């Protein structure tokens, strides 16, 4: 990767290119809790928003849902996903999660991870509204996102965290407090069923080993060491995560379409 590409690369894609597979704020454990809480079965039509490198998709497909559709905005990611995910009733479509080329009420389960955080608040609402449109009544929507804590977090500190995150990961990240995430979902016609939280320690050594395993973690470390520019970028991200570790968390919310 050229220095120019590294400097402009969004944080999650940079980590993926270093070999990291688990890119969600709550790590593998919170992703697995979300999947379990969704209760995906062979009867379900499943839609995933922004599957990325397909880590969660491959776990969901082990549940053998009746159908799976991944909606991916990134063309490069969509092309790679199609090499992993194919066959009858399995598809990756290129498109925007706020306007999906599927019929109303076509899905039983919809989920997305670490993608609403990267949207402005009005865009968050549009995507949640689209999940509501896609789901049948009683269907479940799962999100796994970056949170701010506590609910009473000072607005000035909240703005500072959002600004520093955006600068370090090259995405306009706008995490919300738990009450704000809940409010967004409820305003768009969802009833909250479950909430799970976990510390935001995505780049801490213990979490990396838990998520990736020792061998892959060593490979990731080697890849980062070989590229000083990438190492600098990743250290900058880690410094922001560490600086605000007491004000950030990860949360998974399961909501039912009313």
C-alpha positions in Angstrom: 0.0 0.0 0.0 1.3 3.5 -0.9 1.7 6.1 1.9 -1.0 8.2 0.2 -3.5 5.2 0.3 -2.6 4.4 3.9 -3.1 8.0 5.0 -6.6 8.2 3.4 -7.8 4.7 4.1 -10.8 4.3 6.5 -9.8 2.8 9.7 -11.7 -0.5 9.4 -10.4 -1.2 5.9 -6.9 -0.4 6.9 -7.2 -3.0 9.7 -8.7 -5.5 7.3 -5.7 -5.0 5.0 -3.4 -5.8 7.9 -5.2 -9.1 8.2 -7.8 -8.3 10.9 -11.0 -10.2 10.5 -13.0 -9.0 13.5 -13.7 -5.4 13.0 -16.7 -4.7 15.2 -16.4 -2.6 18.3 -17.6 -5.3 20.7 -15.4 -8.0 19.1 -16.4 -11.6 18.4 -18.2 -12.0 21.7 -20.7 -9.3 21.1 -21.3 -10.4 17.5 -22.0 -13.9 18.7 -24.4 -12.5 21.3 -26.3 -10.6 18.6 -26.6 -13.6 16.4 -27.8 -15.8 19.2 -30.4 -13.2 20.3 -31.7 -12.9 16.7 -32.5 -16.6 16.8 -31.8 -17.2 13.1 -33.2 -20.5 11.9 -33.8 -22.4 8.6 -37.2 -20.6 8.3 -35.7 -17.1 8.2 -35.1 -14.7 5.3 -32.1 -12.7 6.5 -30.8 -9.3 5.3 -27.4 -7.9 6.4 -26.5 -4.3 5.9 -22.8 -3.7 5.1 -21.3 -7.2 5.5 -17.8 -5.9 4.9 -15.4 -8.8 4.7 -18.1 -11.3 5.5 -17.0 -12.4 9.0 -20.5 -12.3 10.5 -22.2 -13.4 7.3 -20.3 -16.7 7.3 -21.4 -17.3 10.9 -25.0 -16.6 10.1 -24.9 -18.9 7.1 -24.0 -21.7 9.5 -27.5 -21.3 10.8 -28.7 -22.3 7.3 -31.3 -19.5 6.9 -33.9 -19.9 4.1 -32.3 -17.0 2.3 -29.5 -14.5 2.9 -29.0 -11.1 1.2 -26.0 -8.9 1.9 -26.3 -5.2 1.0 -22.9 -3.7 0.4 -22.1 -0.2 -0.7 -18.4 -0.8 -1.3 -17.8 -2.3 -4.8 -14.5 -3.9 -3.9 -16.0 -5.5 -0.8 -19.0 -6.8 -2.7 -16.8 -8.4 -5.4 -14.8 -10.2 -2.7 -17.9 -11.3 -0.8 -19.4 -12.9 -3.9 -16.4 -15.2 -4.0 -17.3 -16.4 -0.5 -21.1 -16.2 -0.5 -23.0 -17.7 -3.5 -25.5 -20.4 -4.4 -29.3 -20.8 -4.2 -30.9 -18.1 -2.1 -27.6 -16.5 -1.2 -26.7 -13.1 -2.8 -24.7 -10.0 -2.4 -26.2 -6.9 -3.9 -24.5 -3.6 -4.4 -26.5 -0.8 -2.9 -27.3 1.6 -0.2 -28.8 0.3 3.1 -31.2 3.3 3.2 -32.8 2.1 -0.1 -32.7 -1.6 -0.7 -34.0 -3.3 -3.8 -36.1 -5.8 -1.9 -39.9 -5.9 -1.2 -41.6 -4.6 1.9 -41.9 -7.2 4.6 -39.6 -9.6 2.8 -37.3 -10.3 5.7 -37.6 -12.0 9.1 -34.3 -10.9 10.4 -32.2 -7.8 9.5 -28.9 -6.8 11.1 -26.0 -4.5 10.6 -22.7 -3.9 12.5 -20.5 -0.8 13.0 -22.2 1.0 10.1 -24.8 3.2 11.7 -22.1 4.7 13.8 -20.5 6.0 10.6 -23.6 7.9 9.6 -25.0 11.3 10.4 -28.0 11.1 12.7 -30.6 11.7 9.9 -28.9 9.0 7.9 -29.1 6.6 10.8 -32.8 7.2 11.0 -33.2 6.5 7.2 -31.4 3.2 7.5 -33.4 2.1 10.6 -36.5 3.1 8.7 -35.5 0.9 5.8 -34.9 -2.1 8.2 -38.4 -1.5 9.4 -39.8 -1.5 5.9 -38.0 -4.8 5.0 -39.1 -6.7 8.1 -42.4 -8.4 8.5 -44.3 -7.5 11.7 -42.7 -9.2 14.6 -39.4 -9.5 12.7 -36.1 -8.7 14.5 -33.5 -6.0 13.8 -30.1 -6.4 15.3 -27.4 -3.7 15.6 -23.9 -3.8 17.0 -22.5 -0.3 17.3 -20.1 2.0 19.1 -21.7 3.7 22.1 -21.0 6.6 24.5 -21.4 6.3 28.2 -23.0 7.4 30.5 -26.3 8.6 29.1 -25.5 11.9 30.9 -22.2 12.4 29.1 -21.4 16.1 28.8 -22.3 17.4 25.3 -19.0 19.1 24.9 -17.1 15.9 25.6 -19.4 13.9 23.3 -18.6 16.4 20.5 -14.8 16.1 21.2 -14.9 12.3 21.1 -16.8 12.3 17.8 -14.3 14.8 16.3 -11.2 12.9 17.4 -12.7 9.6 16.2 -13.5 11.0 12.9 -10.0 12.4 12.4 -8.3 9.1 13.5 -10.4 6.6 11.5 -11.1 8.9 8.5 -14.9 8.4 8.8 -17.5 10.8 10.2 -18.1 8.6 13.2 -21.0 9.7 15.4 -21.5 7.2 18.2 -24.5 7.7 20.5 -25.3 7.0 24.1 -27.5 3.9 24.8 -30.6 6.0 25.4 -30.0 7.8 22.1 -29.7 4.5 20.2 -32.8 3.2 21.9 -34.7 6.4 21.1 -33.8 6.2 17.4 -35.0 2.7 17.1 -38.3 3.4 19.0 -39.0 6.5 16.9 -38.9 4.3 13.7 -41.4 1.7 15.0 -39.3 -0.8 16.9 -39.7 -2.3 20.4 -36.5 -3.0 22.3 -36.1 -6.6 23.3 -32.5 -7.0 24.5 -29.4 -4.8 25.0 -25.9 -6.2 25.5 -22.8 -4.1 26.2 -19.1 -4.7 26.2 -16.0 -2.5 26.7 -14.6 -0.8 23.6 -11.2 -2.4 23.4 -10.9 -3.3 19.8 -7.1 -2.8 19.5 -6.1 -3.9 23.0 -3.7 -6.9 22.8 -6.0 -9.3 24.9 -9.0 -8.5 22.8 -7.1 -8.9 19.5 -5.9 -12.4 20.7 -9.5 -13.3 21.9 -10.9 -12.2 18.5 -8.3 -13.4 16.1 -6.4 -16.2 17.9 -2.7 -16.1 18.7 -1.3 -17.1 15.3 -3.4 -14.6 13.3 -2.6 -11.9 15.9 1.1 -12.5 15.4 0.6 -12.2 11.6 -1.4 -9.0 12.0 1.4 -7.6 14.2 4.0 -8.5 11.7 2.1 -6.9 8.8 1.8 -3.7 10.9 5.5 -3.7 11.8 6.4 -4.0 8.1 4.5 -0.8 7.2 5.5 2.2 9.4 2.9 4.5 7.9 0.1 2.0 8.7 1.6 1.4 12.2 1.4 5.2 12.8 -2.2 5.4 11.7 -3.2 2.4 13.8 -1.4 3.8 16.9 -3.3 7.1 16.4 -6.6 5.2 16.4 -5.6 3.2 19.5 -4.6 6.4 21.4 -8.0 7.8 20.8 -9.7 4.6 22.0 -7.5 4.5 25.1 -8.0 8.2 25.9 -11.7 7.8 25.9 -12.1 4.2 27.1 -14.2 5.2 30.1 -16.6 7.2 27.8 -17.0 4.6 25.0 -18.4 1.1 24.9 -19.9 -1.3 22.4 -23.5 -2.3 22.4 -25.7 -4.8 20.6 -29.4 -4.1 20.5 -32.2 -6.5 19.4 -35.4 -4.7 18.4 -38.7 -6.0 17.2 -40.7 -4.5 14.4 -44.0 -3.4 15.7 
